[in-house]
Amino acid sequence: MVTLYYSPGTASMVAHLALLELDVAHELRLVDLDAKAQKSPEYLRLNPSGVVPTLIVDGAPVCECAAIMLLLGERHADKNMAPQPGEAKRNTYLQWTLHLANTLQPAFRQWFYPADFGPAEQGDAMRAFAQKRIEAVWDRLDAHLATNGPHMLGEKFSLLDLYATMLMRWSRNMPKPADRWPALAALATRIKARPSWKRLYEIEGLTEWA
Ligand SMILES: N[C@@H](CCC(=O)N[C@@H](CS)C(=O)NCC(=O)O)C(=O)O
């Protein structure tokens, strides 16, 4: 049994979706971001960055949603949803996972939390720059999917598709949401049709971008 500290629709979504897809026994603990529960001393002991998600595995916390996704894919290799070392597409899997984690997610952080990056009066400029960074990733991702899709690894679904789609969802209220790019929209349609996506919406009480 693992325990996921989560908040609806946030970076914990990929971990939650992976648990559902892989059929891993888990319990959920809601972290109330509005009440700043993520900055409480108890939670900071688990996740010193004060963010969700955190997954408790074998009694120890694991942070960073991409790391949690990779870890679950390895621990449940029998479910065949993540290429293992030596398997085909492993390089593509790692490359895009790291690209999303290092490039796209920080740009979203800048979009949603500009105050973390500089003075309030520069907020609009920072968001405009974040938008450019995000759209540049959509351009690359769309080109990748148009040539190599329909999933991130081709015909076969992998956990990476959940990560990419979670991040696409975050752009839904931006001036140019990810699903304006045709190959991204096609991937999102596939992932939204999966039982895990529907189940997560029920559990987390989500409605937007269903
Ligand atoms: N690098 C972290 C970032 C996680 C993150 O930014 N989580 C956001 C929600 S999407 C959060 O907890 N925000 C609350 C806060 O920063 O106080 C990860 O990938 O797990």
The ligand as an SDF file (V2000), in Angstrom:
LIG
                    3D

 20 19  0  0  0  0  0  0  0  0999 V2000
    8.6110   20.0550   -9.1050 N   0  0  0  0  0  0  0  0  0  0  0  0
    7.4340   19.7170   -8.3370 C   0  0  0  0  0  0  0  0  0  0  0  0
    6.4490   20.8620   -8.4890 C   0  0  0  0  0  0  0  0  0  0  0  0
    5.0940   20.5580   -7.8720 C   0  0  0  0  0  0  0  0  0  0  0  0
    4.2270   21.7880   -7.8020 C   0  0  0  0  0  0  0  0  0  0  0  0
    4.5860   22.8890   -8.2910 O   0  0  0  0  0  0  0  0  0  0  0  0
    3.0410   21.6090   -7.1960 N   0  0  0  0  0  0  0  0  0  0  0  0
    2.1310   22.7180   -7.0420 C   0  0  0  0  0  0  0  0  0  0  0  0
    0.7320   22.3350   -7.5410 C   0  0  0  0  0  0  0  0  0  0  0  0
    0.7470   21.9930   -9.2610 S   0  0  0  0  0  0  0  0  0  0  0  0
    1.9800   23.0590   -5.5680 C   0  0  0  0  0  0  0  0  0  0  0  0
    2.0460   22.2120   -4.7050 O   0  0  0  0  0  0  0  0  0  0  0  0
    1.7770   24.3480   -5.3040 N   0  0  0  0  0  0  0  0  0  0  0  0
    1.5770   24.8660   -3.9870 C   0  0  0  0  0  0  0  0  0  0  0  0
    2.6550   25.8140   -3.5910 C   0  0  0  0  0  0  0  0  0  0  0  0
    3.6160   26.0290   -4.3430 O   0  0  0  0  0  0  0  0  0  0  0  0
    2.5580   26.3400   -2.4760 O   0  0  0  0  0  0  0  0  0  0  0  0
    6.8710   18.3920   -8.8320 C   0  0  0  0  0  0  0  0  0  0  0  0
    6.9920   18.1190  -10.0350 O   0  0  0  0  0  0  0  0  0  0  0  0
    6.3420   17.6070   -8.0440 O   0  0  0  0  0  0  0  0  0  0  0  0
  1  2  1  0
  2  3  1  0
  2 18  1  0
  3  4  1  0
  4  5  1  0
  5  6  2  0
  5  7  1  0
  7  8  1  0
  8  9  1  0
  8 11  1  0
  9 10  1  0
 11 12  2  0
 11 13  1  0
 13 14  1  0
 14 15  1  0
 15 16  2  0
 15 17  1  0
 18 19  2  0
 18 20  1  0
M  END
$$$$
